[in-house]
Amino acid sequence: MSAPAAPYPYADGYNADLLERIPPSAGLVLDIGCGTGALGFQFKQRNPRARVFGVEGDARAAMVAAGRLDGVITGDIETLALPDSFTGAVDCLVYGDVLEHLRDPWALLRRHAALLSANGVLLVSLPNVEHWSFAARLLQGGWHYEESGLFDRTHLRWFSRDSAGRALAEAGYVPLDSVGRVFEAERGRRFIAAITPALAALGVDPESYARRALPLQYVWRATRTAPARLQIFSTMLAPVGGVSHVRVVEPMQALAAAPGVTARLTNLRDLPRPAPGVPHILILHRPALLGEAGLATLRAVIAAGYLVVCEFDDHPDYIPILQHPEMHNFRAVHAVQTTTPMLAEVLGRANPEIAVFPNAVSVLPVPRNFADPAHLTLFFGGINREADWPDFMPALNEVAAVAGDRLRFVVVHDRGFFDALASPHKRFHPMLDYPDYLARLAEAEISFMPLGDTVFNRCKSDLKFIEAAARRVAALASETVYGNIITDGRDGAVFRDRYELRTILLRMIETPSLPRRLAEQARALVAGRRMLAEQIPPRLAWYRDLWARRAALHAALIARIPAFADLPPPGEDVSSPSS
């Protein structure tokens, strides 16, 4: 997948707030007024299986979009007849800054309602006629049309937040929510402060006016019928090594894009009061619920009406703090979610209600490595791998001596590994935040993934493989863990000892097309099997099923923790949470 540049001066950006609200699992997306296809191109990196079609009136923009999307229809959307195959099949219908340009946007909205699938979502981005710059220009006598933006000369209609919501409802949709896109907030607040005396004289509250006047645009989300609601809140440990992003941040963002679902991060102190009649799930990310204090924490959130899930992705028997004789992480919650079948077996001994959601990537970015066939870069970025690599260092150093500048090294975090490398062609980075870590990985061609064969390591996930594969980086990996996903010689290279490592790495240097071929196949594997987009429906189905079975789950919880016998099942007695 490539991203061709526009061959003429045409806006080639995309609205990030629209992108975040396209349900990741949408199978068919129709982007009305798609421009050069930038929005659809970004979405296809999140869901490579999705079919994204565009409608565009400008033939030059449509030509660029055709190289990015699955199809582009050119013409006037108000008179254009769309294919019958779209009727009732579109999972997300997008109008990105389009309706304000139309002669009769209300008629088009009504007509296009038939395109949406049963659970389809309508997304609309509109300029805000109440924006402070309108008032500023009128007061200063500086009104004039411009080539683009809020004062675009082709705007035929104007909307406020409220009028846009009414338009959607009158067209037969159920408006769900809207988000204001605020730019130049300080300039706006200075203007509002300057006219505050006039606002007071008119009986207009300045803060209320600011809420209406600061957004430049609104992004609305609507459906044909009201969706079933669900609230999911999750705690999160401080980000370390990407685990928090992959296990919490990205899944919660993806879940929030589903219609009717509220999903966001919180802490126990600020845990919201559950909405009456709405299923509410609390996910505790890698907690340490020990002794009476741990039980008190769980008692408070269960008493508040939450169904509680523990998220955990390591073997607890090898984590010292969890060796406390009264560790309640798994027994004192309603359910557990983890990453691998082996961990599910371990954790299931304490709680049989368990689901496995393998680590998955949220985005399949455009590759940017293999630019120079004369050089390969080997990446190593491991936390707590100090016992896993020493046996292999002699082989790495042998190959480094033979390869010279043809093999370069990038090491993140592990200073001992970096110092042991007998090569001048190496770079070291201390602990990086997750985006920077992924950026350094994406610049490499080979990712070195050693794991010693221990019980603890066997329960680890294959996260490093899928991170590398998504960025077209070839895996050079131990058999432990990675042998379960890599087909050796097809989508990665598996070594069992230092001699195999030496042989494989020399072959890669002598034949640079080999690591590229392995990396391409690995990327295809991730695109087909390990995208977060594919996990959202089963995750939501599991959470809804837990809620449907909450009485039985709560009875099983009380059988494990008799001290909770006085607590009602989730949803029966909602009170303010406390810790």
HUMOBEL-V160826 format. One record per residue. RES is the residue in one letter. PHI is phi in radians with two decimals (NA if undefined). PSI is psi in whole degrees, 0 to 359 (NA if undefined). BURIAL is b if it has 16 or more other C-alpha atoms within 10 Angstrom, else e. Layout:
BEGIN
res={RES RES}
phi={PHI PHI}
psi={PSI PSI}
burial={BURIAL BURIAL}
END
This chain:
BEGIN
res={M S A P A A P Y P Y A D G Y N A D L L E R I P P S A G L V L D I G C G T G A L G F Q F K Q R N P R A R V F G V E G D A R A A M V A A G R L D G V I T G D I E T L A L P D S F T G A V D C L V Y G D V L E H L R D P W A L L R R H A A L L S A N G V L L V S L P N V E H W S F A A R L L Q G G W H Y E E S G L F D R T H L R W F S R D S A G R A L A E A G Y V P L D S V G R V F E A E R G R R F I A A I T P A L A A L G V D P E S Y A R R A L P L Q Y V W R A T R T A P A R L Q I F S T M L A P V G G V S H V R V V E P M Q A L A A A P G V T A R L T N L R D L P R P A P G V P H I L I L H R P A L L G E A G L A T L R A V I A A G Y L V V C E F D D H P D Y I P I L Q H P E M H N F R A V H A V Q T T T P M L A E V L G R A N P E I A V F P N A V S V L P V P R N F A D P A H L T L F F G G I N R E A D W P D F M P A L N E V A A V A G D R L R F V V V H D R G F F D A L A S P H K R F H P M L D Y P D Y L A R L A E A E I S F M P L G D T V F N R C K S D L K F I E A A A R R V A A L A S E T V Y G N I I T D G R D G A V F R D R Y E L R T I L L R M I E T P S L P R R L A E Q A R A L V A G R R M L A E Q I P P R L A W Y R D L W A R R A A L H A A L I A R I P A F A D L P P P G E D V S S P S S}
phi={NA -2.06 -2.13 -1.13 -1.40 -1.16 -1.48 -2.74 -1.22 -2.43 -0.97 -2.12 -1.61 -2.50 -1.52 -1.11 -1.25 -1.19 -1.00 -1.15 -1.82 -1.31 -0.97 -0.98 -1.55 -1.00 -1.51 -2.34 -2.07 -2.10 -1.82 -1.44 1.32 -1.29 1.03 -1.54 1.41 -1.12 -1.13 -1.10 -1.08 -1.14 -1.16 -1.16 -1.29 -1.57 -2.44 -1.08 -1.42 -1.15 -1.79 -2.11 -2.04 -2.19 -2.17 -2.54 -1.46 -1.63 -1.09 -1.21 -1.14 -1.07 -1.10 -1.21 -1.07 -1.09 -1.42 -2.01 -1.87 -1.42 3.11 -2.34 -1.85 -1.83 2.72 -1.43 -1.09 -1.31 -2.06 -1.30 -1.65 -1.47 -1.00 -1.06 -1.14 -1.36 -1.09 1.24 -2.08 -1.43 -1.49 -2.59 -1.92 -2.03 -2.06 -1.63 0.97 -2.07 -1.03 -1.20 -1.64 -1.70 -1.26 -2.40 -1.11 -1.16 -1.15 -1.16 -1.03 -1.11 -1.17 -1.37 -1.02 -1.20 -1.29 -1.25 -1.24 -0.98 -1.89 -1.20 -2.12 -1.79 -2.08 -2.31 -1.96 -2.40 -1.26 -1.74 -1.17 -1.54 -1.00 -1.00 -1.18 -1.08 -1.08 -1.07 -1.18 -1.13 -1.15 -1.58 1.20 -1.96 -1.24 -2.85 -1.31 -2.27 -1.30 -2.74 1.54 -1.07 -1.86 -0.95 -1.19 -1.63 -1.21 -1.88 -2.25 -2.30 -2.35 -1.76 -1.05 -1.18 -1.19 -1.15 -1.08 -1.14 -1.07 -1.15 -1.12 -1.18 -1.50 1.74 -1.74 -1.86 -1.13 -1.72 -2.91 -2.50 -2.25 -1.53 -1.72 -1.84 -2.23 0.91 -1.07 -1.14 -1.04 -1.10 -1.20 -1.12 -1.12 -1.13 -1.09 -1.17 -1.76 -1.00 -1.00 -1.18 -1.07 -1.07 -1.11 -1.55 1.34 -1.82 -1.22 -1.03 -1.19 -1.11 -1.13 -1.06 -1.08 -1.48 -1.68 -1.32 -1.15 -1.36 -2.43 -2.15 -1.93 -1.76 -2.17 -2.58 -2.35 -1.37 -2.28 -1.15 -1.38 -1.17 -1.55 -2.74 -1.93 -2.24 -2.11 -2.43 -1.45 -2.68 -1.21 -0.99 -1.02 -2.43 1.12 1.58 -1.06 -1.09 -1.13 -1.29 -1.55 -2.22 -1.05 -1.18 -1.06 -1.16 -1.08 -1.20 -1.08 -1.14 -1.40 -1.35 -1.02 1.48 -1.78 -1.77 -2.43 -2.77 -1.40 -2.70 -2.24 -1.14 -1.16 -1.85 -1.03 -1.18 -1.23 -1.07 -1.34 -0.99 1.38 -1.95 -1.00 -2.39 -1.99 -2.01 -1.84 -1.73 -1.49 0.78 -1.33 -2.27 -1.69 -1.96 1.04 -1.13 -1.12 -1.12 -1.11 -1.13 -1.07 -1.18 -1.00 -1.12 -1.30 -1.20 -1.10 -1.29 1.89 -1.53 -1.54 -1.91 -2.09 -1.72 -1.79 -2.60 -2.41 -2.44 -1.24 -1.17 -1.19 -1.94 -1.97 -0.92 -1.11 -1.52 -1.52 -0.96 -1.08 -2.02 -1.58 -1.95 -0.89 -1.93 -1.33 -1.74 -2.11 -1.32 -2.74 -2.33 -2.20 -2.57 -1.93 -2.36 -1.05 -1.13 -1.17 -1.06 -1.13 -1.16 -1.25 -1.16 -1.15 -1.63 -2.66 -1.29 -1.50 -2.46 -2.21 -1.92 -2.12 -1.01 -0.99 -2.47 -1.67 -1.52 -2.41 -1.86 -1.24 -1.15 -1.11 -2.46 -1.91 0.95 -1.45 -2.26 -1.13 -1.42 -2.40 -2.14 -1.98 -1.75 -1.86 -2.31 -2.45 -2.02 -1.85 1.04 -1.95 -1.05 -1.58 -1.69 -1.80 -0.97 -1.11 -1.73 -1.08 -0.99 -1.16 -1.07 -1.21 -1.08 -1.17 -1.06 -1.15 -1.28 -1.39 1.05 -1.25 -1.20 -2.12 -2.00 -2.22 -2.20 -2.11 -2.00 1.43 -1.47 -1.17 -1.10 -1.09 -1.06 -1.17 -1.35 -1.25 -1.60 -2.50 -1.40 -1.67 -2.52 -2.29 -2.11 -2.21 -1.19 -0.94 -1.90 -1.25 -1.09 -1.04 -1.19 -1.02 -1.15 -1.13 -1.20 -1.07 -1.15 -1.46 -1.61 -1.94 -2.30 -2.02 -1.57 -2.30 -1.55 -2.44 -1.17 -1.45 -2.21 -1.04 -1.06 -1.17 -1.09 -1.55 -1.27 -1.51 -1.69 -0.96 -1.12 -1.15 -1.22 -1.06 -1.19 -1.07 -1.08 -1.82 1.01 -1.94 -1.28 -1.51 -2.05 -2.30 -1.24 -1.25 -1.03 1.23 -1.28 -1.13 -1.39 -2.08 -1.46 -1.59 -0.98 1.55 -1.89 -2.18 2.94 -2.14 -1.93 -2.01 -1.91 -2.70 -1.15 -1.28 -1.15 -1.02 -1.04 -1.10 -1.14 -1.17 -1.08 -1.11 -1.11 -1.21 -1.24 -2.28 -1.05 -1.19 -1.14 -1.08 -1.15 -1.10 -1.05 -1.17 -1.11 -1.17 -1.14 -1.08 -1.14 -1.07 -1.12 -1.05 -1.57 -2.27 -2.32 -1.65 -1.01 -0.92 -1.30 -1.53 -1.10 -1.01 -1.16 -1.08 -1.07 -1.09 -1.18 -1.09 -1.17 -1.17 -1.00 -1.14 -1.11 -1.80 -1.10 -1.13 -1.18 -1.11 -1.21 -1.12 -1.16 -1.10 -1.14 -1.11 -1.41 -2.20 -0.99 -1.13 -1.64 -1.06 -1.47 -1.53 -1.31 -1.03 -0.94 1.57 -1.62 -2.50 -1.61 -2.32 -1.16 -1.19 -2.57 -2.09}
psi={126 167 83 144 150 135 13 167 92 135 127 21 186 158 109 328 330 314 316 342 358 121 125 330 6 126 330 120 134 116 105 123 51 350 230 10 17 320 311 323 318 320 323 341 338 329 86 339 344 149 124 122 151 157 128 133 339 117 326 317 319 326 318 316 327 334 354 329 177 346 149 131 128 132 182 114 335 340 352 137 119 154 144 334 342 336 122 10 351 122 336 121 121 128 95 99 52 314 328 346 357 154 318 76 331 319 322 318 316 317 320 351 328 345 332 141 175 322 20 156 137 129 131 130 130 145 152 113 343 5 142 331 333 308 320 315 320 318 326 358 30 27 130 152 157 175 335 175 201 329 31 132 346 3 125 338 155 142 143 176 313 319 328 317 319 321 319 316 318 337 1 11 165 102 130 309 169 153 134 134 111 128 151 49 322 317 318 318 326 320 316 321 322 327 9 319 320 321 317 319 330 358 25 124 125 321 321 318 321 319 328 330 340 322 129 326 163 140 117 148 134 161 172 324 156 125 158 133 154 133 127 123 147 138 170 134 161 135 128 118 19 347 316 322 311 324 338 298 305 317 321 320 318 319 323 340 350 135 135 354 128 121 122 163 151 181 166 331 324 19 124 155 130 143 130 136 2 129 138 121 136 125 124 115 115 56 171 86 92 139 204 326 319 317 322 321 313 321 318 314 327 320 331 350 7 144 128 130 136 129 121 141 30 159 115 337 348 15 111 316 334 7 2 135 339 59 123 12 319 327 328 20 166 327 167 143 144 192 335 154 325 319 323 322 318 309 332 344 331 332 114 346 93 143 145 120 99 150 141 158 143 336 139 88 160 125 151 25 191 36 336 102 347 350 140 143 128 128 134 120 76 143 134 42 15 333 354 336 340 322 338 351 319 321 318 317 325 313 320 321 322 319 330 226 350 339 119 159 140 123 131 127 311 94 327 319 314 314 330 343 119 64 138 349 66 151 145 140 133 187 127 157 165 316 320 322 313 326 319 321 318 341 348 168 337 137 122 123 80 136 122 153 87 162 317 312 326 336 358 156 173 33 317 328 312 328 313 314 321 335 17 45 128 136 129 97 155 162 326 127 301 337 344 342 328 131 108 127 351 306 21 174 127 129 148 342 178 333 320 320 312 314 315 315 321 320 321 319 321 331 82 340 338 305 327 318 316 318 321 317 322 320 320 323 313 317 326 336 342 40 138 327 324 341 342 313 313 327 310 320 321 316 318 323 320 315 321 331 21 326 315 320 322 323 320 324 315 326 327 324 83 336 346 11 334 356 133 158 156 138 351 334 94 120 169 129 147 161 NA}
burial={e e e e e e e e e e e e e b e e b b b e b b b b b b b b b b b b b b b b b b b b b b b b b b b b b b b b b b b b b e e b b b b b b b b b b e b b b b b e b e e e e e e e e b e b b b b b b b b b b b b b e b e e b e e b b b e b b e b b b e b b b b b b b b b b b b b b b b e b e e e e e e e e e e e e e b b e e e b e e b b b b e e b b e b b b e b b b b b b e b e b b e e e e e e b b e b b e e e b e e e e e e e e e b e e b b e b b b b b b b b b b b b b e e b e b b b b b b b b e e e e b b b b b b b b b b b b b b b b b b b b b b b b b b e b e e b e e b e e e e b b b b b b b b b e b b e e e b b e b b b b b b b b b b b b b b b b b b b b e e e e e b e e e e b b b b b b b b b b b b b b b b b b e e b b e b b b b b b b b b b b b b b b b e b e b b e e e e b b b b b b b b e e e e e b b e e b b b b b b e b b e e b e b e b b b b b b b b e e b b e e b e b e e b e b e e b b e b e e b b e b b b b b b b b b b b b b e e e e e b b b b b b b b b b b b b b b b b b b b b b b b b b e e b e b e e b b b b b e e b e e b b e b b b e b b e e b e b b b b b b b b b b b b b b e e b b b b b b b e e b b e e b b e b b e e b b e b b b b b b e e e e e b e e b b b b b e e b e e b b e}
END
